[in-house]
């Protein structure tokens, strides 16, 4: 017999000049992923495919549905801007294979012919398996159903389309494309026969987009929770509602300016920015907490004098703390990994804003709207000092903390075992902090009542000028 001509070449799609595209998969036969068996997101095995038992590629209706999507993408899809080009469609190559097969092998030998879709299920299965043997390139786009070593059908299939969307598209842009393709997929499913399995679309960008949207949505709740927690902490340490309200006002001003700077720099609100904002709420309130505590414990009487006194006592440490933090994160801005560089710049901006708003907004607010009365020590702090003022009470307190840590380790022993080094280090640091706090409160607790009253009396006996010289600082 005459020699066969070579099989048809794999069609190379002529790509447009732009490379700012993302590949989209249109999949039949897979409904989703079974993730119930694995809840750990760090495992490589994230679940098993949930195959659609309704999928039957050998049926003429399914063959036609896949072919229609390829033809729609090449024609109407490209015209309307949904698709840049069809990246990979095995149906197009399969049709060329049928023509090549018909020209090189007598039809009475194969019985396939060039008709597509192939009405006979057995003939289609044999033809497609022969096609995969001749052109193995397409094996990754068709899933085989086997019984032992024998192929009895097909589990799934897919085609690849190129979207006019960047792989680095922000969450808003990707969300718009996602909704568009939900509508397109719904229309294609409506046009298919009722007995054809539904087609689904997927791409890596959807995963990142949903992650970013969840992070942004969660960051909004986290900002509210963190801000309320910060205000509650101010109230807990100062016992004054007025100071807490001023702290909340200043905190919201800092967060608003941070978001405005993100916009001016040209950043989109992505995962890094969302996580950073949540962390920065805690960093922003730190300086205000020191100012509020110093204001509340000032022995002076007028708002202006007490605000100036608080700045004179803690202003230098606040500026020093900000400078050391800035120097610590400055090397991060030189990192080649953009996430680290961006995070370093965010912290630097936050330190600058926190100091500026703390000294030049929060302090004037205290001068004008701060509480006038001398805030006494919150009752919980005096009770806490009384809790471990004696040796016996301190011993009981340490034993209680130790028992709490033991119960915590017992409850979370699996997690502690998996991360033993970090767990031991964290526990040691926690115990060290408790011991330091005990020593500190022991030293301060004995002289708390006498020291505060003597300090107030001596301060009130001093003449207070209208413009204290400390303002020059």
N, C-alpha and C positions, 0 to 999 in steps of 0.2 A: 504493500500500500504506500501511497505517497507520504512523505514526512509531514507531520503536523506543523502548522504555523505556531509561533510562540503565543502564549496566552495574552489577552489584552493587557496593556500596561495599566498600572494604577493611575487614575486621572489626577494630575497635579493642578489644583485650583489656582488660578491666577489671582494672587492676593493684591488688594489695593495698596497704594503707597503707604498709607498709615499703618502703623504697627500697634497702635493704642487700642487693642482689642482684647476680648475675653472669650474663651470657648464655653459654649453651652451644650449640655447633653440633653437630648430628648430620648427618654427611656420608656420602653414598654416591658411589662412583666415584673416590675419591682414596685411594690406599694410603699415600702419604707424600710426602716432598720429596726430590728428587735433589740432594744437596749435594756430590757428588764433584767437580764442576767448580769449586767455590768453597770454599776453606778460610779465606778472610779474613772474620772475623766483622763487620768494619766496612763491608763493601760493602753497598749497598742491595739488590743482586740476590743473594739468599741461595740460589738454586737454582730448579729447575723442579718443578711438580707431577708426581708419579708416578701417572698415571691407571690405573684398573683396567679393563682391556679386557673384563672380565666384566660390567661395568655396562651395563644395557640398560633405560632408563626406559620404553621403549615396550612392554615385556613386561608382561602382566597381573600376573605374580607380583611384579615390582618395584613396580608401582603400588600393589598391595595392601600390600606391606611398608612403604612410606612412609606410607600411610594408617593402618596399624595402629599405628605409632609415635606418630603425632599423637593418635590416639584413646586410646592407653595413657597418654600424658602428661596429657591432659585429665582422665582418670578415675583409674586406679590410681596413676599417678605422683604426682598432687597429693595423693591420699588418704594415701599412704605417706610423704609428705614429700620425695620425690626432686625434685619440680618445684614452683615457685611458680605458674607459669602458662605457657601456650604463647605465646611472643612472636610468632613468625611461622611459619605452616605454609601453603605454597602450595597443598597438596592441598585444604584446606578451602575456600579461595577458588575453586579450580578447579572444585570440585563446584557451588558457587553459580553460577559462570559457565555451566556446562553447562545448568543449569535456566533461567537467563536466556536463553541461546541458543535453547533448545528452545521457549521461550514467544514469542520474537520472530522466529524464522526457521523456516519449515516444515521438518519433519524430513526430508522427501524431498529437500530441497535440500542439506542438510548431511550427513545420514546419521550424526550424532554421537549424538543422543539424550541421555538423562540417566543412562544406566547407567555406573557406575564400579565397578571398572576397565573401561576400554574394551578389548575383546578384540582389535579390529583394530589392528594396529600403525600403519598409514598414517593411519587415522582419528584415533588418539590424537595422532600427531605434528602433524597439521594442526590439531586442536582446541587443543593446547597452544600452538602458535605463534600461533594466533588469539587465545588468551587473553593471551599476552604482548604482543601488539599493542594489545589493548583496555586491559589493565591493566599498563603498563610497570614498575610498582613491583616486580614479582616477577622481573624479569630478572636481578637480582643473586643470586638463589637457584637459578638453573638455568644450567648451562653448555652452550652449543650446540656441536655438532660440525659443521664446515663443510668443504665442498670448493669452493674458490673463493668464490663469493657464495651458494651454495646450502647450506641447512641439511639435513643428512642424518641427524641424530640428536642425542643429548644425551650430554655427557661426564660430568656430575656433577649432583647436586642436594643441597640441604641444608634443614633446618628449624632454627628458633631456639627454645630453651627457656630459661626464667629459673630459676636455681638459688637455693635459700635459703642463699646464701653471699656474704659480703662480697667486694668486689673487693680489699680490703686484708687478706684473711684470711692468717694466718700459714701457714708451710709445713706444720705438723702438721695443721691443720684442712683445708687444701687437699689434702693427701695422703690424708686419710680420704675426702673427696669423690671424689677421683680413683679410688681403689680401688673405691668404691661404683659409680661409673659404668663402670668396667671390667667389673664383674659384670653390671650392667644391659645393657650393650652385648653382652656375651657371650650373655646370655639372649635378647635380641632376634635375634641372628644365628642362634641355634639354632632359633628359631621360624620363621625365614624359609625359603622354599624353597631347595633345594640350588643351583639355578642363579641365585640372586640374589646380587649383589655384597654384600660385608659392609659394615656401617655402622660408622663410627668417630666418636668424640666429640673435640672440641677446644675450647679457650678460652684466652684470654691468661693466665689465672691459672695454668694448668698449666705454661706456659713459665717464669713467675716462680717457681713452686713448685719445679720441678726444678732451676732455677738456684740457689735458696737451699739446697736439700738437698745439691747438689754442693758448694756453698761451705762448708756446715757440715761435711760429711764430709771435705772437703779441709782444713778448718781444724784438725780433730783431728790429722790426720797432720802438718800444718804446725807445730802446737804441739809435738808430740813432736820433730820434726826441729830446730825452733828451740831448744828447751830443751837437747837433746843438743849442738847446735852451741855454745850459750852455755857449757855446762859444759866442752866441749872447748876453748873459747877461754880460759876461766879456767885450765884445766890447762896450756895452751900458754904462757900468760904467767907463771904462778906455778910450774909444775912440781910442784904438790902435789895429790895425790888427795884429801886430807882437805878442803882448801879448796874443791875442785870439788864434793864431795858436799854440803857445807854450802850452797854457792851453789845447787845444784839444789833442795835442801829449801826454801830461802827463796823461790826463783823459783816453785815450785809453790804455796806459800802465797799469793803475790801473785796469781797467776792464779786460784786458787780464790776469793779474796775479790772479785776483779773479777767473776767469774761470779755470785757471791752478790749483789753490788750490782746487777747487771743484773736479777736476779729481784726484788729488793726494789723497784726503780724501776718494775717492770712491763714490762720489755722482753722480747720474744721473741728467740731466737737466730736472727737473720736474716742477710742478706748483710753489712750494715754491721758488725754485731757480730762475725761470723765473721772478716772481714778485719781488724777492729780488734784482735782477740785475737792474731792472728798477728804483727801489727806491735808490739803492746805487749810481747810476750815479749822482743823486742830492746831496747825502751826500758827494761824493768824490770831487765834484767841490767847495764845500763850503770853504775849507781851501785855495784852490788855488785862489779863488776870493779875499780873504783877502790879500794874498800875492801880487797878481797882483795890487789891488787897492793901497796898501801901496807902491809898487814899482813905480806906476805911479805918486803918489803924493809926492814922496820923493824930497826934495830940492837939493839933491846932483846931480852930473853931470855924473860921469862914471858909467858904467854898474855894475862893481864890488861893488862900494860903495853904490849904490842905492839898490842892492840886499841884501847886508849886513844890510843896514839900515832898509829895510822892515822886515827882519827876526828879528832884534833886537826889532822892535816895535810891531810886531804881533806874533812872534814865541812863546812866553810864553802863550798868550791867546789861541793859536791854540792847543798847547800841553795840556793845562788845559781843554779845551773843549773836546778833545779826551778822556782824562782820565775820566771826568765826564760821558761821554756817555758810556764808557766801564764799569764803575761801575754801571750804570743804567741798562745795559743789562745783566750783569753777573748773576743775579738771574734767568733770563730766561733760562740759560743753565742748570739749575737744575730742570726744569719742566719735569713732566712725559709725557706730551703731546709733542711728538717728533717734531711737526711742530714749536712750540714755542722755543724749545731748539735749533733747527737748525737755526731758524731766529736770535736768540740771538748770536749764534756763527758767523753767516754771518756778522752781524753788527760789532761785535768785530774785525773780520778780516779786515773789510773795514776801521775801524778807524785806525788800525795799518798801513795798506797800505797807507792810505791817508796822515798820518803824515810823514811816511818814504819817500814817493814819493814827497810830498810837500817840505820837508826840504832838502832832499838829491838828488833829481833829478830836480824838478822844479826850485829851487833856483840856482843850477849850470847852468841850461839852461838860466836863466835870466842873470847870470854873463857873459855868452859867447854870447848869441844870443838876449838878451833883447834890447829894443829900447834905444838909447843913449840920444835922446833929452828929455827934461823935458816935459812930457805930460801935456798939459793944461787941465783945466776942460772941459769935453764935453759940447758943447753948449746947449744941452737939459737940463742939470742940472742947468746952470745959468738961463735959461728961466723959469725952474720950480720954482726956488727960487724967481724970479721976479713975478711969478704968484700969490703968496700969502705972499709977504713981508709986505704989509700994512694990517690994520685991515679990511678994506672994502673987499679987495681981499680974505682974509681968510674966511670971512663970506660967500661970494659968493661961494667959493670953498666947504665949509662945506654943504651949502644948496644943491649944485649940487650933492655931494656924497649922501646926504640924499634922494634926489629925485631918484637917481639911485637905491638905496636900496629899496625904495618903489616900483619902477617899477619891480625890480627883485622879490620881494615878491608877487606882484600882478600876475606876469607871472607864478610863480611857487607856487601858493597858495595851490594847492592840495598836493604837496610834503611837503610844510612847515607845513600844517595841520597834515599830517600823522606823521611827526617827529618834533613836536612843540618844545620840549625842546632843541633838538640839533640845530634847526633853530634859536631860540632866543639866545642861547649861541654863535653860530657862528656870528650872526649879532652884538651882543654886543662886541665881540672880535674885529670884523672888525672896528667898530666905534672907539673903544679904540685905535687900531693901527693907524687909521687916525689922531686922536687927538694927540697921541704921536709924530707922524711924523710932524704934523704941529708945535707943540711946539719946537721940535728939529730943524726943518728948520728955524723957526723964530729966534732962538738963534744964529744959525750958519750963517744964511743968511745976517744979518746986518754987520757982520765982515768978510764976505767971501772975498771981493775984497782986503781990506786993509790987512787982516791977511795973506793971501797967499803970497802977494808980499813982505811984511816985512819978512816973514819966509824965502823966497827964497833969498832975499838980504843978510840977516844975515848969512845964511848958506854958501853962496858963498864967503863971506868975511873971513871965517875960513880956516886955512890951513888943507889940506887933505893929510894924510900920505899914503904911498903905501900900508901899511898893517895896517888898522885901528885896534885899540885895541879891538873894539867890536867883532872882530872875535873870541876872546878867549871865548866868551859866547857860 
